[in-house]
Amino acid sequence: MSWLITGGAGYIGSHVVRAMTAGGESVVVYDDLSTGSADRVPAGVPLVVGSVLDQELLENTLREHGVTGVVHIAAKKQVGESVERPLHYYRENVTGLQTLLAAMTATGVERIVFSSSAAVYGMPDVDLVTEDTPCAPMSPYGETKLVGEWLIAAAARAHGLRAVSLRYFNVAGAAAPELSDEGVFNLIPMVFERLEASEAPRIFGDDYATEDGTCVRDYIHVQDIASAHQAAAVRLREAAEGTSLVLNIGRGEGSSVREMVDRILKTTGNEDVTPEVTERRAGDPARVVAAADRIHAELGWTARHGLDEMIDSAWQGWRHRHG
């Protein structure tokens, strides 16, 4: 099979490209390079620079490269920005997906792996979030991911598409320093940034109903995210028409913010630094941890990397990029 990977020049996408090529898949990267970088694309892998809103270019790319399946990662993904620019997010994430599906239908491409998000769940009041937990997204970003899942499921019913939607939890780490996340929007790089500025890392609230009072999250190594996409692609080879799966990607283990900050301080040699506890952030649920048994049953997939690997590899990437 030949796979088009949209967003394949970005942080997560570049890891998916490497996992799939290592698994023997033929891949083509499609990216507008708004946040991705061409130097993340391995030598020998074709790169088409373009927008997912360009149906003509998408159709031409699918035909010219003999694409038989799509891994759709390209999206705008910052929660705060989505609140400020909802129209932009709906256009890029929903209209972009609709345009891609139209191009796939026009060219007879019947398989898609969709990068969704745990943001579709909102603030679930459960110990483990299963795929059947009610969805109540709290941001336009989360809404666009849920609408995307609905759109793919509808296309699967109407056009016989075979689809897997993967709901990411908290992604971290890197397979190599040059592939590390360049953004500072998640806990680990936010702590690195504070330390680099000789400031104490912040913990937003320590009065939650958790063991140590800080929020609990399910952190997943980006290499495990990539291997889950590869497993989903393999699953779709023989899937029946109309197959539409929705699966969590997580470790099924919760780690508190304080635990993570302490581990980061140890890794970076800053054990003597005391984190600063500030007010809670609006909309932060106390606990969001994935139930990961369904993805194991459907794809035979299990996360393999632990917290220290995530933090160590992220730290190596930060030092690579920041000296």
HUQUILIN-V694500 format. One record per residue. RES is the residue in three letters. PHI is phi in radians with two decimals (none if undefined). BURIAL is + if it has 16 or more other C-alpha atoms within 10 Angstrom, else -. D_LAST is the distance of its C-alpha to the last C-alpha in whole Angstrom. Layout:
BEGIN
res = {RES/RES}
phi = {PHI/PHI}
burial = {BURIAL/BURIAL}
d_last = {D_LAST/D_LAST}
END
This chain:
BEGIN
res = {MET/SER/TRP/LEU/ILE/THR/GLY/GLY/ALA/GLY/TYR/ILE/GLY/SER/HIS/VAL/VAL/ARG/ALA/MET/THR/ALA/GLY/GLY/GLU/SER/VAL/VAL/VAL/TYR/ASP/ASP/LEU/SER/THR/GLY/SER/ALA/ASP/ARG/VAL/PRO/ALA/GLY/VAL/PRO/LEU/VAL/VAL/GLY/SER/VAL/LEU/ASP/GLN/GLU/LEU/LEU/GLU/ASN/THR/LEU/ARG/GLU/HIS/GLY/VAL/THR/GLY/VAL/VAL/HIS/ILE/ALA/ALA/LYS/LYS/GLN/VAL/GLY/GLU/SER/VAL/GLU/ARG/PRO/LEU/HIS/TYR/TYR/ARG/GLU/ASN/VAL/THR/GLY/LEU/GLN/THR/LEU/LEU/ALA/ALA/MET/THR/ALA/THR/GLY/VAL/GLU/ARG/ILE/VAL/PHE/SER/SER/SER/ALA/ALA/VAL/TYR/GLY/MET/PRO/ASP/VAL/ASP/LEU/VAL/THR/GLU/ASP/THR/PRO/CYS/ALA/PRO/MET/SER/PRO/TYR/GLY/GLU/THR/LYS/LEU/VAL/GLY/GLU/TRP/LEU/ILE/ALA/ALA/ALA/ALA/ARG/ALA/HIS/GLY/LEU/ARG/ALA/VAL/SER/LEU/ARG/TYR/PHE/ASN/VAL/ALA/GLY/ALA/ALA/ALA/PRO/GLU/LEU/SER/ASP/GLU/GLY/VAL/PHE/ASN/LEU/ILE/PRO/MET/VAL/PHE/GLU/ARG/LEU/GLU/ALA/SER/GLU/ALA/PRO/ARG/ILE/PHE/GLY/ASP/ASP/TYR/ALA/THR/GLU/ASP/GLY/THR/CYS/VAL/ARG/ASP/TYR/ILE/HIS/VAL/GLN/ASP/ILE/ALA/SER/ALA/HIS/GLN/ALA/ALA/ALA/VAL/ARG/LEU/ARG/GLU/ALA/ALA/GLU/GLY/THR/SER/LEU/VAL/LEU/ASN/ILE/GLY/ARG/GLY/GLU/GLY/SER/SER/VAL/ARG/GLU/MET/VAL/ASP/ARG/ILE/LEU/LYS/THR/THR/GLY/ASN/GLU/ASP/VAL/THR/PRO/GLU/VAL/THR/GLU/ARG/ARG/ALA/GLY/ASP/PRO/ALA/ARG/VAL/VAL/ALA/ALA/ALA/ASP/ARG/ILE/HIS/ALA/GLU/LEU/GLY/TRP/THR/ALA/ARG/HIS/GLY/LEU/ASP/GLU/MET/ILE/ASP/SER/ALA/TRP/GLN/GLY/TRP/ARG/HIS/ARG/HIS/GLY}
phi = {none/-2.14/-2.02/-1.57/-1.95/-1.33/1.29/-1.26/-1.75/-1.66/-1.04/-1.26/-1.02/-1.15/-1.23/-1.13/-0.99/-1.18/-1.12/-1.30/-1.18/-1.11/-1.48/1.59/-1.43/-1.56/-2.28/-2.25/-1.69/-2.19/-2.70/-1.52/1.07/-1.22/-2.23/-1.51/-2.42/-1.06/-1.30/-1.44/-1.48/-1.10/-1.01/1.60/-1.65/-1.09/-2.12/-1.89/-1.59/-3.08/-1.63/-1.27/-1.53/-1.72/-1.13/-1.09/-1.16/-1.06/-1.08/-1.09/-1.14/-1.05/-1.25/-1.12/-1.78/1.02/-1.20/-2.01/-2.75/-2.21/-1.90/-1.74/-1.91/-0.96/-3.03/-1.49/-2.42/-1.65/-1.00/-1.07/-1.10/-1.13/-1.19/-1.37/-2.30/-1.09/-1.12/-1.09/-1.18/-1.15/-1.14/-1.20/-1.54/-1.64/-1.12/-1.06/-1.16/-1.04/-1.14/-1.09/-1.11/-1.11/-1.14/-1.10/-1.10/-1.17/-1.90/1.35/-1.52/-2.00/-2.21/-2.54/-1.86/-1.95/-1.41/-1.80/-2.77/-1.16/-1.09/-1.15/-1.42/1.30/-2.04/-1.22/-1.73/-2.46/-1.22/-2.22/-1.55/-1.65/-1.15/-1.68/-1.08/-0.97/-1.63/-2.56/-1.02/-1.94/-2.56/-0.99/-1.01/-1.05/-1.06/-1.14/-1.22/-1.19/-1.05/-1.04/-1.08/-1.07/-1.09/-1.15/-1.09/-1.14/-1.17/-1.11/-1.18/-1.42/-2.08/1.34/-1.07/-1.94/-2.48/-2.29/-1.83/-1.93/-1.63/-1.27/-1.75/-1.62/-1.48/-2.66/1.49/-2.78/-1.35/-2.69/-0.95/-1.26/-1.80/-1.18/-1.23/-1.51/-1.44/-2.16/-2.19/-2.03/-0.95/-1.08/-1.16/-1.13/-1.19/-0.97/-1.10/-1.13/-1.13/-1.08/-1.53/1.05/-2.09/-1.26/-1.13/-1.74/-2.06/-1.55/1.61/-2.30/-2.12/-1.39/-1.43/-2.28/-1.01/-1.94/1.52/-1.86/-1.05/-2.00/-2.35/-1.80/-1.69/-2.31/-1.21/-1.06/-1.17/-1.24/-1.00/-1.12/-1.17/-1.17/-1.11/-1.09/-1.10/-1.15/-1.09/-1.10/-1.05/-1.35/-0.99/-1.91/-1.19/-1.29/-0.96/1.45/-1.04/-2.53/-1.80/-2.19/-2.35/-1.32/-2.01/-2.73/-1.62/1.32/-2.25/-1.68/-2.29/-1.38/-1.05/-1.12/-1.05/-1.12/-1.09/-1.07/-1.13/-1.14/-1.08/-1.16/-1.06/-1.57/1.31/-2.12/-1.05/-1.43/-1.43/-1.76/-1.08/-1.69/-1.56/-2.10/-1.12/-1.02/-1.54/-1.06/1.54/-1.44/-1.25/-1.17/-2.54/-2.43/-2.27/-1.37/-1.52/-1.98/-1.34/-1.22/-1.17/-1.17/-1.17/-1.44/-2.03/1.20/-1.80/-2.48/-1.10/-2.06/-1.90/-1.74/-1.08/-1.11/-1.11/-1.07/-1.19/-1.04/-1.21/-1.16/-1.16/-1.06/-1.14/-1.09/-1.15/-1.08/-1.54/-2.00/1.29}
burial = {-/-/+/+/+/+/+/+/+/+/+/+/+/+/+/+/+/+/+/+/-/-/-/-/+/+/+/+/+/+/+/+/+/-/-/+/+/+/-/+/+/-/-/-/-/-/+/+/+/+/+/+/+/-/+/-/+/+/+/-/+/+/+/-/-/+/+/+/+/+/+/+/+/+/+/+/+/-/+/-/-/+/-/-/-/+/-/-/+/+/-/+/+/+/+/+/+/+/+/+/+/+/+/+/+/-/+/+/+/+/+/+/+/+/+/+/+/+/+/+/+/+/+/+/-/-/-/+/+/+/+/-/-/-/+/-/+/+/+/+/+/+/+/+/+/+/+/+/+/-/+/+/+/-/+/+/-/-/-/+/+/+/+/+/+/+/+/+/+/+/+/+/+/+/+/-/+/+/+/+/+/-/-/-/-/-/+/+/+/-/+/+/+/-/+/-/-/-/-/+/+/+/+/+/+/+/-/+/-/-/-/-/-/+/+/+/+/+/+/+/+/+/+/+/+/+/+/+/+/+/+/+/+/+/+/+/-/-/-/-/+/+/+/+/+/+/+/+/+/+/+/+/+/+/+/+/+/+/-/+/+/+/+/+/+/-/-/-/-/-/-/-/-/-/+/-/-/-/-/+/-/-/-/-/+/+/+/+/+/+/+/+/+/+/+/-/-/-/+/-/+/+/+/-/+/-/+/-/-/+/+/+/+/+/+/+/+/+/-/-/-/-/-}
d_last = {40/38/36/34/31/30/27/26/23/21/19/22/24/22/23/26/27/25/27/30/30/30/33/35/35/35/33/32/29/30/28/28/24/24/21/21/19/21/19/19/23/24/26/29/29/31/29/31/30/32/33/34/37/38/41/42/39/38/42/41/38/40/43/41/39/42/40/42/39/36/33/33/29/29/29/28/27/26/29/28/28/31/33/33/33/36/37/34/33/37/37/34/34/38/39/37/38/41/41/39/42/44/43/43/47/48/46/47/44/45/42/39/36/35/32/33/32/33/33/36/38/37/38/40/42/42/40/39/39/41/41/44/43/44/41/41/38/37/35/35/33/34/38/36/35/39/41/39/40/44/44/43/45/48/47/47/51/52/51/50/46/45/42/39/37/34/33/30/29/25/23/20/18/17/18/15/12/12/15/14/15/13/16/16/20/20/20/17/14/16/16/12/13/15/14/10/13/15/18/20/20/23/26/28/31/33/36/36/39/37/37/34/35/31/31/31/29/29/26/26/23/22/24/27/27/27/30/32/32/33/35/37/37/39/41/42/43/47/47/50/50/49/47/45/42/40/38/35/32/31/31/34/33/32/29/29/26/26/26/23/21/23/21/18/18/19/16/14/16/17/21/22/21/24/24/25/28/29/32/32/31/34/34/32/35/35/35/34/34/35/38/37/40/41/38/39/43/42/40/39/36/34/30/29/26/25/23/21/20/19/17/16/15/13/11/10/10/8/5/6/6/4/0}
END
